[in-house]
């Protein structure tokens, strides 16, 4: 499907979804400082399950769930929800929101690779240019790691700085998010966006419950202030309901490799929150990386200029 034929509402849904993901990724830092990651992830799924029971109903004309669809839902929940959540929350705890944001700019390239491998989607020139721009941002981050403008978490594990472990975990989350996009493209041909959101949240709840119960057993709940409870509810609704529904809505009309370009809004919004509300400072190289990411988004979505030629006058 060409950019000129894609409904702009689909682009808006994809953009809103990734902007929300970046926002809650950055805002999760106060939450992971106040509670264990498995407990936070479990509460996120509980909040989503409480908010979406009516989304589980099958829409008129929608096919029944077969074994293949159930497996797709399981893999999307395992990779795109369960493992993505654990890698992202632990990674953000060890690194900075802005550094994590720039690493997430690798998602478009990862999505393009996986969509080519598993969906057999062709990589057109505009998509390749957009992906290259996002990948360049990752290279700039690597050059910028020694900059004093990027605060680091102190300490080492196995001889490796904890901040680097955080970066690697965020990179693992990139691979999980790309799988989420590719699997979601297959699911949108079978189920509605709301039902997909509700079903993968239930799978995530099943996977996380043992870890969540263990973490909740001796947790001091007095550590959660009213402000943190409010942030927790926002995190749960955004992560489990709103972002999945918006993403699946847009993905129904956009090829996976082109939709992947919209994930550059995740690092942009995550870093913006880190800079505006958490006292982090954006270095010059990071600013250039984000400018490249935005340029890639424009290349992927703006319809190409069509030159009209009056051949009869020739």
BAFI-3210 file (N, C-alpha, C; in Angstrom, 3 decimals, decimal comma, padded with zeros to 6 digits):
// residues 314
n [1|2|3|4|5|6|7|8|9|10|11|12|13|14|15|16|17|18|19|20|21|22|23|24|25|26|27|28|29|30|31|32|33|34|35|36|37|38|39|40|41|42|43|44|45|46|47|48|49|50|51|52|53|54|55|56|57|58|59|60|61|62|63|64|65|66|67|68|69|70|71|72|73|74|75|76|77|78|79|80|81|82|83|84|85|86|87|88|89|90|91|92|93|94|95|96|97|98|99|100|101|102|103|104|105|106|107|108|109|110|111|112|113|114|115|116|117|118|119|120|121|122|123|124|125|126|127|128|129|130|131|132|133|134|135|136|137|138|139|140|141|142|143|144|145|146|147|148|149|150|151|152|153|154|155|156|157|158|159|160|161|162|163|164|165|166|167|168|169|170|171|172|173|174|175|176|177|178|179|180|181|182|183|184|185|186|187|188|189|190|191|192|193|194|195|196|197|198|199|200|201|202|203|204|205|206|207|208|209|210|211|212|213|214|215|216|217|218|219|220|221|222|223|224|225|226|227|228|229|230|231|232|233|234|235|236|237|238|239|240|241|242|243|244|245|246|247|248|249|250|251|252|253|254|255|256|257|258|259|260|261|262|263|264|265|266|267|268|269|270|271|272|273|274|275|276|277|278|279|280|281|282|283|284|285|286|287|288|289|290|291|292|293|294|295|296|297|298|299|300|301|302|303|304|305|306|307|308|309|310|311|312|313|314]
n.u [000,847|000,659|002,057|000,465|-002,048|-002,691|-004,796|-004,789|-005,660|-004,838|-002,064|-002,037|-003,021|-000,960|001,168|000,243|000,105|002,834|003,950|002,687|003,718|006,458|006,187|005,126|007,180|009,316|008,154|007,954|010,184|010,089|008,308|009,581|011,581|010,262|009,105|009,420|010,305|008,854|006,480|005,433|004,976|003,069|000,922|000,308|-000,843|-003,045|-004,525|-005,114|-006,661|-008,874|-009,937|-010,697|-012,704|-015,017|-013,976|-013,309|-015,291|-016,457|-016,597|-019,333|-019,314|-016,645|-014,098|-013,970|-011,651|-008,889|-006,395|-004,002|-004,319|-004,483|-001,876|-000,405|-001,312|-000,284|002,531|002,835|002,098|004,061|006,542|006,114|004,809|005,324|008,236|009,213|008,309|009,699|012,435|012,516|011,713|013,644|015,926|015,561|015,736|018,433|019,766|019,587|016,569|016,736|018,944|017,976|015,865|017,118|018,310|016,051|015,476|016,382|014,375|012,810|014,589|014,894|012,262|011,832|013,664|012,632|010,038|010,651|011,828|009,800|007,245|007,572|007,635|008,348|011,171|011,040|012,530|012,087|011,387|013,768|015,537|014,436|014,789|017,575|018,195|017,189|018,823|021,295|021,100|021,471|024,160|025,243|024,591|026,292|028,771|028,447|028,434|030,455|030,148|029,879|027,365|025,552|024,206|025,364|024,600|025,992|028,322|029,101|028,601|029,666|031,962|031,099|029,799|026,842|025,175|025,672|024,683|022,032|021,574|021,898|019,751|017,628|018,069|017,476|014,778|014,061|014,222|012,142|009,962|009,886|009,161|006,629|005,334|005,437|004,097|001,669|000,758|-000,047|-002,120|-004,030|-005,404|-007,170|-008,464|-010,220|-008,910|-009,397|-010,087|-007,750|-006,016|-007,167|-006,945|-004,161|-003,315|-004,440|-002,980|-000,460|-000,944|-001,306|001,286|002,836|001,829|002,842|005,448|004,702|003,077|004,962|006,663|004,923|004,460|006,032|006,106|006,327|003,641|003,182|005,018|004,031|002,888|-000,017|000,354|002,047|000,344|-001,586|000,030|000,667|-001,835|-002,257|-000,061|-000,727|-003,153|-002,326|-000,254|-001,450|-003,970|-004,632|-002,368|-001,986|-004,451|-004,572|-002,274|-002,817|-005,061|-004,041|-002,203|-003,642|-003,939|-001,469|001,661|003,917|006,687|006,673|005,038|006,734|008,520|007,259|007,836|009,938|008,948|008,700|011,333|011,711|009,624|010,126|012,690|012,101|010,381|012,199|014,001|012,366|010,983|012,521|014,995|017,095|019,719|019,893|022,278|024,323|024,837|022,820|020,597|020,952|020,616|017,901|016,793|017,436|015,843|013,252|013,339|013,444|010,876|009,309|010,145|009,126|006,354|005,230|003,584|005,116|006,315|004,586|005,386|003,864|003,502|003,021|002,614|001,565|002,328|004,886]
n.v [-001,193|002,137|005,266|007,434|006,336|005,464|005,792|008,801|008,799|006,330|006,663|008,643|007,201|005,299|007,026|008,288|006,083|005,230|007,542|007,600|005,209|005,845|007,899|006,585|004,799|006,437|007,698|005,568|005,339|006,541|004,687|002,148|002,654|002,593|000,094|-003,500|-004,704|-007,008|-006,877|-004,373|-004,812|-006,873|-005,575|-003,763|-005,446|-006,373|-004,018|-003,471|-005,762|-005,328|-003,112|-003,845|-005,940|-005,966|-005,775|-008,255|-009,593|-011,233|-009,699|-009,055|-011,200|-011,774|-014,236|-017,381|-018,113|-019,908|-022,554|-021,597|-018,787|-018,432|-019,168|-017,146|-014,964|-015,719|-015,639|-012,966|-011,779|-012,890|-011,992|-009,255|-008,105|-009,390|-010,070|-007,709|-005,796|-006,550|-006,357|-003,663|-002,180|-002,930|-002,197|000,598|001,288|001,025|002,603|005,870|007,756|009,255|008,112|005,496|006,138|006,919|004,518|003,073|003,993|002,192|000,473|000,753|-000,273|-002,895|-003,816|-003,671|-005,595|-007,948|-007,997|-008,396|-010,914|-012,576|-011,776|-011,392|-008,879|-006,356|-004,208|-001,012|001,875|004,352|003,447|002,171|004,333|005,787|003,947|003,800|006,368|006,277|004,250|005,494|007,241|005,532|004,926|007,434|007,637|005,693|006,931|008,919|007,958|008,397|010,963|013,648|014,632|012,588|011,026|008,333|005,129|004,071|001,421|-002,099|-005,232|-008,470|-007,363|-005,471|-002,231|-001,144|000,629|000,030|-002,592|-001,886|-000,520|-002,675|-004,294|-002,642|-002,684|-005,365|-005,205|-003,757|-005,668|-007,328|-005,572|-005,170|-007,724|-007,751|-005,873|-007,169|-009,635|-008,584|-007,495|-009,760|-010,598|-008,561|-009,087|-010,976|-010,491|-007,906|-004,663|-003,965|-006,399|-007,855|-006,380|-006,891|-009,694|-010,295|-008,992|-010,564|-012,953|-011,953|-011,375|-013,961|-015,005|-013,319|-013,476|-015,477|-014,403|-011,846|-012,276|-013,390|-011,203|-009,401|-010,446|-009,713|-006,990|-003,546|-001,721|000,852|002,441|003,463|006,437|008,688|010,062|008,307|006,101|007,159|007,561|004,916|003,843|005,298|004,316|001,572|001,640|002,975|001,300|-001,247|-000,933|001,550|002,101|-000,342|-000,751|001,564|001,117|-001,339|-000,577|001,290|-000,358|-002,091|-000,920|-000,249|-001,270|-003,465|-002,790|-000,084|000,926|000,443|002,555|004,548|004,000|005,547|007,666|006,772|006,787|009,555|010,742|009,539|010,514|013,228|013,474|012,716|014,860|017,140|016,701|015,189|016,171|015,453|015,889|016,718|015,824|017,300|015,474|013,591|015,181|015,612|012,974|012,562|014,408|013,219|010,944|012,024|013,043|010,668|009,684|011,541|011,079|008,511|008,793|011,079|011,724|011,124|013,697|014,238|014,566|016,163|015,609|016,938|015,142|015,424|017,844|017,547]
n.w [000,000|-000,903|000,296|-000,428|-000,607|001,879|004,700|006,511|009,094|010,031|010,154|012,140|014,344|014,706|015,308|017,663|019,356|019,645|020,726|023,182|024,275|024,536|026,401|028,708|029,178|029,953|032,195|033,867|035,440|038,134|039,224|039,025|040,775|043,136|043,510|043,033|039,751|038,646|040,164|039,450|036,690|036,857|038,174|036,199|034,218|035,655|036,002|033,327|032,710|034,338|033,112|030,540|030,117|028,513|025,995|025,191|023,901|020,959|017,818|015,516|012,714|012,999|012,889|014,721|017,387|016,410|016,657|015,514|015,665|018,444|019,132|017,881|019,389|021,875|021,411|020,741|023,156|024,851|023,739|022,935|025,119|027,760|027,856|026,677|028,539|030,926|030,094|029,291|031,616|033,561|032,150|031,819|034,437|034,955|033,120|031,553|030,836|028,501|027,142|026,814|025,175|022,751|021,982|021,368|018,899|017,107|016,480|014,008|012,015|012,941|012,799|010,029|009,135|010,332|009,224|006,575|006,738|007,871|006,999|004,355|003,171|000,816|000,780|000,105|-001,530|-000,143|002,430|003,138|003,223|005,361|007,430|007,475|008,369|010,992|012,042|011,938|014,045|016,239|015,953|016,510|019,208|020,282|019,873|021,672|024,256|026,106|026,862|029,219|029,427|029,540|032,120|034,197|035,659|038,663|039,400|038,827|037,119|036,701|035,727|033,925|033,332|035,050|033,725|031,063|030,934|031,264|028,843|027,051|027,774|027,055|024,326|023,837|024,349|022,119|020,054|020,888|020,681|017,931|017,061|018,133|016,492|013,970|014,418|015,203|012,802|011,398|013,059|012,855|010,550|011,311|013,782|015,647|016,686|019,442|020,645|020,271|021,939|024,471|024,680|024,444|026,683|028,696|028,314|028,999|031,695|032,735|032,336|033,953|036,541|038,489|039,084|039,891|042,184|043,921|044,267|045,467|047,940|050,241|049,968|050,822|050,945|051,717|050,540|048,238|047,245|046,974|044,538|043,135|042,940|041,212|038,958|038,454|037,699|035,329|033,869|033,672|032,183|029,847|028,878|028,611|027,410|025,796|024,063|022,691|021,413|019,749|018,167|016,841|015,439|013,574|012,285|010,736|008,277|007,262|005,931|007,705|007,746|007,115|009,137|011,230|011,141|012,533|015,118|015,885|017,232|019,789|021,127|020,882|022,404|024,892|025,566|025,582|027,788|029,771|029,639|030,050|032,467|034,262|034,711|033,035|030,608|027,230|024,923|022,294|020,197|020,648|020,122|017,387|016,563|017,108|015,361|012,936|013,176|013,087|010,519|009,092|009,636|008,266|005,633|005,255|005,375|004,092|001,084|-002,111|-004,317|-007,272|-010,573|-013,174|-016,602|-019,743|-022,329|-024,825|-025,729|-026,410]
ca.u [000,000|001,494|001,797|-000,600|-003,323|-002,895|-005,569|-003,979|-006,086|-003,989|-000,790|-002,250|-003,143|000,379|001,971|-000,242|000,471|004,249|004,209|002,248|004,672|007,642|005,850|005,038|008,504|010,086|007,497|008,048|011,362|009,712|007,620|010,547|012,359|009,428|008,634|010,104|009,810|007,766|005,246|004,919|004,447|001,852|-000,140|-000,057|-001,772|-004,280|-005,275|-005,641|-007,732|-010,057|-010,473|-011,047|-013,469|-015,984|-013,260|-013,071|-016,394|-016,211|-017,404|-020,121|-018,564|-015,260|-013,960|-013,637|-010,219|-008,361|-005,100|-002,986|-004,512|-004,094|-000,419|000,063|-001,599|000,668|003,866|002,831|002,097|005,346|007,624|005,790|004,339|006,029|009,679|009,447|008,112|010,795|013,675|012,438|011,676|014,952|016,882|015,376|016,197|019,891|020,292|018,763|015,433|017,146|019,766|017,061|015,085|017,879|018,472|014,800|015,429|016,738|013,197|012,431|015,451|014,581|010,952|012,005|014,341|011,720|008,931|011,196|012,067|008,630|006,049|007,975|007,349|009,449|011,699|011,143|013,584|011,758|011,479|015,177|016,134|013,946|015,440|018,973|018,254|017,022|020,000|022,384|020,938|022,090|025,601|025,581|024,537|027,514|029,834|028,144|028,324|031,437|029,869|029,400|025,961|024,717|024,490|025,489|024,364|027,261|028,398|029,428|028,202|030,504|032,952|030,475|029,027|025,405|024,524|025,773|023,681|020,740|021,473|021,708|018,384|016,752|018,244|016,674|013,389|013,880|013,914|010,806|008,971|009,795|008,351|005,257|004,797|005,291|003,014|000,431|000,303|-000,785|-003,341|-005,034|-006,210|-008,058|-009,212|-010,310|-007,858|-009,715|-010,031|-006,330|-005,467|-007,658|-006,467|-002,731|-003,155|-004,722|-001,808|000,583|-001,300|-001,011|002,733|003,467|001,236|003,733|006,488|004,064|002,674|006,170|007,164|003,945|004,319|006,619|006,302|005,813|002,735|003,185|005,961|003,285|002,151|-001,153|000,836|002,539|-000,828|-002,162|000,946|000,527|-003,067|-001,993|000,852|-001,448|-004,111|-001,604|000,527|-002,264|-005,198|-004,656|-001,334|-002,207|-005,631|-004,197|-001,306|-003,478|-005,962|-003,257|-001,475|-004,536|-003,917|-000,100|002,625|004,660|007,966|006,410|004,555|007,890|009,169|006,588|008,388|010,917|008,295|008,917|012,489|011,547|008,785|010,803|013,758|011,488|009,936|013,392|014,586|011,435|010,438|013,397|016,274|018,140|020,160|020,080|023,530|024,205|024,746|021,485|019,675|021,096|020,015|016,449|016,458|017,479|014,680|012,099|013,483|013,040|009,415|008,760|010,432|008,291|004,910|004,764|003,491|006,129|005,857|004,362|005,575|002,935|004,142|002,098|003,315|001,006|002,993|006,237]
ca.v [000,000|003,321|006,297|008,310|005,660|005,096|006,795|009,544|008,398|005,212|007,251|009,329|006,184|004,768|008,062|008,467|004,894|005,231|008,667|007,158|004,218|006,568|008,651|005,749|004,221|007,416|007,928|004,379|005,396|006,653|003,477|001,068|003,005|002,399|-001,283|-004,456|-004,716|-007,983|-006,396|-003,308|-005,410|-007,615|-004,597|-003,214|-006,377|-006,391|-002,808|-003,670|-006,758|-004,712|-002,072|-004,310|-007,194|-005,848|-005,867|-009,664|-010,144|-011,371|-008,797|-009,742|-011,533|-012,104|-015,692|-017,937|-018,268|-021,240|-022,834|-020,705|-017,444|-018,485|-019,181|-015,799|-014,135|-016,082|-015,140|-011,510|-011,448|-013,265|-011,135|-007,836|-007,609|-009,936|-009,841|-006,286|-005,070|-006,830|-005,774|-002,216|-001,616|-003,110|-001,395|002,013|001,471|001,047|003,657|007,080|007,759|009,784|007,110|004,439|006,645|006,889|003,117|002,619|004,406|001,044|-000,355|000,680|-001,200|-004,249|-004,162|-003,906|-006,881|-009,045|-008,043|-009,006|-012,329|-013,361|-011,388|-011,279|-007,544|-005,738|-002,975|-000,004|002,853|005,326|002,771|001,937|005,616|006,090|003,022|004,200|007,562|005,859|003,488|006,449|007,761|004,599|005,132|008,663|007,350|004,973|007,925|009,882|007,337|008,923|012,377|013,931|014,999|011,407|010,478|006,875|004,428|003,604|000,016|-003,064|-006,620|-009,286|-006,496|-004,586|-001,186|-001,371|001,435|-000,699|-003,650|-001,257|-000,276|-003,960|-004,739|-001,836|-003,205|-006,591|-004,769|-003,353|-006,878|-007,774|-004,651|-005,440|-008,940|-007,321|-005,234|-008,153|-010,557|-007,806|-007,350|-010,977|-010,688|-007,582|-009,675|-011,982|-009,995|-006,468|-004,102|-004,013|-007,774|-008,208|-005,758|-007,582|-011,074|-010,381|-008,575|-011,737|-013,818|-011,324|-011,554|-015,352|-015,188|-012,503|-013,673|-016,096|-013,458|-010,738|-012,709|-013,539|-009,868|-008,706|-011,134|-008,949|-005,594|-002,505|-000,931|002,253|003,181|004,068|007,650|008,896|010,442|007,106|005,297|007,763|007,255|003,484|003,637|005,790|003,372|000,355|001,891|003,314|000,165|-002,421|-000,639|002,601|001,997|-001,539|-000,486|002,525|000,524|-002,340|000,155|001,813|-001,423|-002,756|-000,209|000,154|-002,375|-003,516|-002,076|001,361|001,217|000,432|003,869|005,378|003,738|006,578|008,562|006,238|007,429|011,007|011,108|009,110|011,461|014,520|013,408|012,724|016,202|018,149|016,445|014,409|016,847|014,935|016,855|016,168|016,272|017,731|014,306|013,022|016,054|015,295|011,652|012,711|015,099|012,201|010,079|012,752|013,090|009,357|009,600|012,351|010,367|007,316|009,037|012,128|011,219|011,712|014,700|013,662|015,543|015,958|015,899|016,992|014,492|015,830|019,057|017,227]
ca.w [000,000|-001,025|001,293|-000,872|-000,457|003,267|005,441|007,465|010,432|010,430|010,570|013,419|015,387|014,946|015,961|019,032|020,126|019,989|021,623|024,511|024,780|024,991|027,609|029,905|029,436|030,727|033,482|034,702|036,310|039,558|039,668|039,236|041,961|044,324|043,653|042,153|038,372|038,418|040,782|038,601|035,471|037,206|038,424|034,884|033,576|036,434|035,657|031,983|032,735|034,946|032,237|029,193|029,957|027,415|024,722|024,889|023,118|019,529|017,002|014,478|011,519|013,305|012,999|016,031|017,623|016,148|017,291|014,956|016,219|019,847|019,216|017,564|020,561|022,925|021,088|020,842|024,577|025,445|023,258|022,895|026,415|028,919|027,802|026,434|029,787|031,842|029,576|029,270|032,963|034,190|031,401|032,152|035,812|034,993|032,258|031,604|029,922|027,201|026,466|026,391|024,054|021,514|021,608|020,783|017,495|016,270|016,210|012,593|011,285|013,382|012,235|008,593|008,965|010,672|008,269|005,359|006,983|008,258|006,243|002,950|002,664|000,077|001,342|-000,943|-001,319|000,899|003,724|003,425|003,627|006,702|008,357|007,575|009,209|012,383|012,447|012,145|015,399|017,160|015,855|017,224|020,640|020,631|019,957|022,721|025,568|027,064|027,102|030,563|029,381|029,728|033,443|034,216|036,920|039,204|039,755|037,786|037,297|035,824|035,127|032,947|034,009|035,103|032,705|029,803|031,029|030,995|027,400|026,377|028,025|026,198|022,971|023,780|024,241|020,727|019,285|021,295|020,122|016,499|016,926|018,444|015,291|012,892|014,781|015,189|011,421|011,070|013,853|012,441|009,482|011,882|014,929|015,797|017,545|020,871|021,118|020,341|023,140|025,662|024,727|024,749|028,076|029,524|028,229|029,808|033,101|033,082|032,384|034,986|037,865|039,484|039,505|040,590|043,525|044,741|044,605|046,298|049,231|051,338|049,544|051,713|050,112|052,147|049,698|047,129|047,576|046,062|043,202|042,476|042,578|040,001|037,862|038,190|036,934|033,976|033,228|033,338|031,103|028,621|028,379|028,299|026,660|024,781|023,039|021,866|020,569|018,713|017,254|016,009|014,543|012,460|011,603|009,771|006,998|006,932|005,965|008,963|007,689|007,169|010,485|012,119|011,162|013,532|016,439|016,256|018,181|021,136|021,744|020,949|023,546|026,120|025,870|025,891|029,174|030,602|029,656|030,553|033,808|035,130|034,870|032,164|029,607|025,893|024,335|020,901|019,327|020,808|019,408|015,965|016,354|017,074|014,122|011,886|013,346|012,563|009,065|008,597|009,710|007,172|004,385|005,146|005,388|003,187|-000,297|-002,993|-005,278|-008,598|-011,643|-014,306|-017,874|-020,870|-023,429|-026,100|-026,172|-026,859]
c.u [000,881|001,119|000,630|-001,976|-003,620|-003,705|-004,702|-004,400|-005,259|-002,628|-000,935|-002,341|-001,778|001,240|001,555|000,164|001,925|004,622|003,800|003,223|005,918|007,397|005,812|006,350|009,327|009,485|007,546|009,236|010,998|009,033|008,603|011,478|011,590|008,980|009,418|009,474|008,713|006,440|004,613|004,295|003,149|000,678|-000,602|-001,071|-003,092|-005,152|-005,882|-006,785|-009,006|-010,720|-011,039|-011,897|-014,451|-015,312|-013,022|-014,150|-016,048|-017,159|-018,202|-019,289|-017,110|-015,117|-013,630|-012,130|-009,796|-006,987|-004,020|-003,098|-004,124|-002,580|000,170|-000,152|-000,606|002,046|003,923|002,844|003,455|006,447|007,296|005,310|005,238|007,524|010,012|009,340|009,276|012,098|013,652|012,482|013,016|016,001|016,794|015,840|017,705|020,498|019,397|017,624|015,846|018,011|018,913|016,253|015,831|018,088|017,210|014,633|015,849|015,526|012,823|013,284|015,141|013,234|011,078|012,648|013,384|010,543|009,386|011,373|010,780|007,355|006,314|007,582|008,583|009,872|011,926|012,155|013,307|011,862|012,939|015,880|015,719|014,617|016,900|019,130|018,121|018,261|021,199|022,319|021,572|023,609|026,050|025,546|025,813|028,699|029,684|028,187|029,309|031,173|029,395|027,942|025,028|025,034|024,475|025,159|025,683|027,188|028,669|028,822|028,928|031,514|032,416|029,667|027,524|024,668|024,580|024,820|022,294|020,533|021,210|020,302|017,386|016,861|017,486|015,195|013,069|013,501|012,518|009,724|008,805|008,960|006,885|004,594|004,494|004,154|001,677|-000,116|-000,484|-002,115|-004,420|-005,876|-007,225|-008,972|-009,248|-009,270|-008,159|-009,620|-008,587|-005,725|-005,885|-007,062|-004,977|-002,456|-003,435|-003,569|-000,670|000,324|-000,992|000,500|003,371|002,972|002,161|004,819|005,892|003,644|003,872|006,707|006,227|003,905|004,841|006,861|005,659|004,957|002,672|004,162|005,261|002,474|000,942|-000,715|001,350|001,394|-001,467|-001,287|000,845|-000,722|-002,885|-001,109|000,113|-002,402|-003,391|-000,918|-000,351|-003,424|-004,955|-003,631|-001,557|-003,369|-005,272|-003,263|-001,972|-004,459|-005,207|-002,609|-002,335|-004,401|-002,511|000,801|003,495|005,958|007,778|005,885|005,721|008,593|008,548|007,123|009,482|010,290|008,420|010,164|012,358|010,742|009,437|011,886|013,193|011,003|011,137|013,992|013,666|011,066|011,399|014,794|017,399|018,481|020,428|021,373|023,315|024,063|023,377|020,449|019,740|020,452|018,504|015,992|016,469|016,263|013,424|012,151|013,067|011,537|008,769|008,965|009,463|006,821|004,419|004,721|004,532|005,511|005,741|004,455|004,641|003,611|003,108|002,802|002,799|001,693|004,376|006,296]
c.v [001,241|004,335|007,167|007,682|005,263|006,163|007,493|009,250|007,229|005,708|007,925|008,340|005,592|005,776|008,239|007,287|004,950|006,403|008,314|006,149|004,918|007,335|007,743|005,024|005,165|007,616|006,709|004,428|005,615|005,393|002,332|001,378|002,699|000,960|-002,204|-004,487|-005,762|-007,543|-005,299|-003,873|-006,156|-006,671|-003,960|-004,116|-006,460|-005,182|-002,942|-004,663|-006,192|-003,712|-002,610|-005,582|-007,156|-005,907|-007,322|-010,264|-010,169|-010,468|-009,583|-009,978|-011,892|-013,617|-016,132|-018,110|-019,710|-021,377|-021,871|-019,302|-017,395|-018,459|-017,825|-014,858|-014,430|-015,492|-013,615|-011,066|-011,738|-012,286|-009,652|-007,262|-008,074|-009,597|-008,376|-005,506|-005,287|-006,180|-004,258|-001,624|-001,759|-002,256|000,077|002,298|001,657|002,150|004,882|006,981|008,250|008,779|005,945|004,872|006,566|005,444|002,613|003,077|003,283|000,204|-000,381|-000,294|-002,645|-004,714|-004,485|-005,259|-008,043|-009,133|-008,635|-010,513|-013,139|-013,018|-011,281|-009,925|-006,985|-004,446|-001,983|001,065|003,829|004,703|002,547|003,220|005,970|005,220|003,416|005,432|007,197|005,116|004,411|007,049|006,854|004,747|006,383|008,445|006,642|005,929|008,808|009,280|007,906|010,370|012,593|014,335|013,822|010,815|008,967|006,342|003,850|002,115|-000,867|-004,421|-007,456|-008,428|-005,500|-003,517|-001,452|-000,570|000,747|-001,895|-003,087|-001,005|-001,582|-004,498|-003,939|-002,306|-004,525|-006,257|-004,306|-004,564|-007,391|-006,880|-004,869|-006,691|-008,633|-006,697|-006,272|-009,130|-009,832|-007,623|-008,581|-011,043|-009,730|-008,076|-010,675|-011,432|-008,470|-005,948|-004,223|-005,433|-008,261|-007,652|-006,521|-008,980|-011,161|-009,878|-009,743|-012,732|-013,257|-011,486|-012,970|-015,549|-014,485|-012,816|-014,380|-015,151|-012,309|-011,094|-012,849|-012,179|-009,138|-009,245|-010,282|-007,482|-004,635|-001,536|000,534|003,094|003,873|005,257|007,782|009,275|009,220|006,159|005,830|007,465|005,782|003,196|004,121|004,817|002,110|000,539|002,180|002,101|-000,982|-002,135|000,306|002,377|000,793|-001,313|000,474|001,891|-000,472|-001,690|000,681|000,728|-002,166|-002,165|000,107|-001,083|-002,307|-002,712|-000,570|001,766|001,274|001,765|004,759|005,118|004,724|007,577|008,061|006,860|008,941|011,413|010,701|010,109|012,832|014,556|013,454|014,111|017,203|017,958|015,727|014,994|016,301|015,962|016,148|016,718|016,654|016,537|013,636|013,865|015,803|013,949|011,755|013,448|014,126|011,284|010,744|012,849|011,760|009,181|010,372|011,647|009,213|007,621|010,075|011,585|011,890|012,719|014,058|014,753|015,205|016,420|015,884|016,446|014,953|017,066|018,784|017,016]
c.w [000,000|000,024|000,901|-000,702|000,985|003,979|006,478|008,898|010,944|010,881|011,934|014,568|015,733|015,713|017,421|019,908|020,572|020,893|023,051|025,110|025,309|026,274|028,829|030,196|030,307|032,119|034,393|035,656|037,775|040,083|039,926|040,402|043,242|044,528|042,731|040,765|038,152|039,020|039,940|037,334|035,735|037,436|037,122|034,199|034,329|036,107|034,269|031,956|033,328|034,006|030,935|029,119|028,792|026,046|024,311|023,996|021,633|018,747|015,966|013,224|011,759|013,480|014,420|016,155|017,358|016,792|016,813|015,543|017,683|020,003|018,881|018,746|021,689|022,633|021,147|022,299|025,213|025,053|023,421|024,206|027,556|028,892|027,534|027,736|030,743|031,375|029,640|030,678|033,668|033,478|031,731|033,578|035,876|034,137|032,400|030,605|028,541|026,443|025,979|025,180|022,740|021,049|020,912|019,341|016,555|015,897|014,726|011,787|011,662|012,823|010,749|008,335|009,237|009,708|006,937|005,543|007,140|007,489|004,756|002,353|001,954|000,762|000,215|-000,545|-000,195|002,287|004,117|003,866|005,050|007,747|008,563|008,470|010,686|012,885|012,693|013,541|016,440|017,142|016,592|018,731|021,085|020,760|021,178|024,120|026,589|027,429|028,533|030,583|029,570|031,091|033,425|035,601|037,404|039,517|038,556|038,143|036,248|035,072|034,122|033,693|033,955|034,045|031,342|029,797|030,751|029,520|026,640|026,587|027,199|024,755|022,803|023,665|022,822|019,872|019,615|020,695|018,626|016,243|017,191|017,218|014,208|013,193|014,756|013,793|010,989|011,812|013,373|011,272|010,004|012,970|014,924|016,783|019,035|021,415|021,211|021,631|024,390|025,788|025,044|026,166|029,015|029,492|029,087|031,299|033,570|033,249|033,584|036,392|038,853|039,994|040,308|041,999|044,448|045,182|045,557|047,722|050,393|050,955|050,540|050,899|050,536|051,328|048,535|047,630|046,657|044,655|042,440|042,112|041,299|038,782|037,476|037,361|035,499|033,212|032,791|032,173|029,790|028,027|027,907|027,358|025,481|023,680|022,127|020,912|019,429|017,691|016,317|015,033|013,335|011,631|010,589|008,376|006,500|006,942|007,209|008,889|007,711|008,538|011,465|012,203|012,234|014,938|016,818|017,222|019,613|021,778|021,850|022,169|024,863|026,524|026,237|027,334|030,116|030,738|030,349|032,016|034,756|035,233|034,030|031,089|028,287|025,312|022,868|019,958|019,442|020,077|017,902|015,649|016,257|015,813|012,945|011,961|012,805|011,042|008,442|008,604|008,569|005,830|004,183|004,928|004,390|001,761|-001,188|-003,947|-006,664|-009,650|-012,799|-015,578|-018,995|-022,094|-024,784|-026,645|-026,705|-028,338]
res [x|x|x|x|x|x|x|x|x|x|x|x|x|x|x|x|x|x|x|x|x|x|x|x|x|x|x|x|x|x|x|x|x|x|x|x|x|x|x|x|x|x|x|x|x|x|x|x|x|x|x|x|x|x|x|x|x|x|x|x|x|x|x|x|x|x|x|x|x|x|x|x|x|x|x|x|x|x|x|x|x|x|x|x|x|x|x|x|x|x|x|x|x|x|x|x|x|x|x|x|x|x|x|x|x|x|x|x|x|x|x|x|x|x|x|x|x|x|x|x|x|x|x|x|x|x|x|x|x|x|x|x|x|x|x|x|x|x|x|x|x|x|x|x|x|x|x|x|x|x|x|x|x|x|x|x|x|x|x|x|x|x|x|x|x|x|x|x|x|x|x|x|x|x|x|x|x|x|x|x|x|x|x|x|x|x|x|x|x|x|x|x|x|x|x|x|x|x|x|x|x|x|x|x|x|x|x|x|x|x|x|x|x|x|x|x|x|x|x|x|x|x|x|x|x|x|x|x|x|x|x|x|x|x|x|x|x|x|x|x|x|x|x|x|x|x|x|x|x|x|x|x|x|x|x|x|x|x|x|x|x|x|x|x|x|x|x|x|x|x|x|x|x|x|x|x|x|x|x|x|x|x|x|x|x|x|x|x|x|x|x|x|x|x|x|x|x|x|x|x|x|x|x|x|x|x|x|x|x|x|x|x|x|x]
***
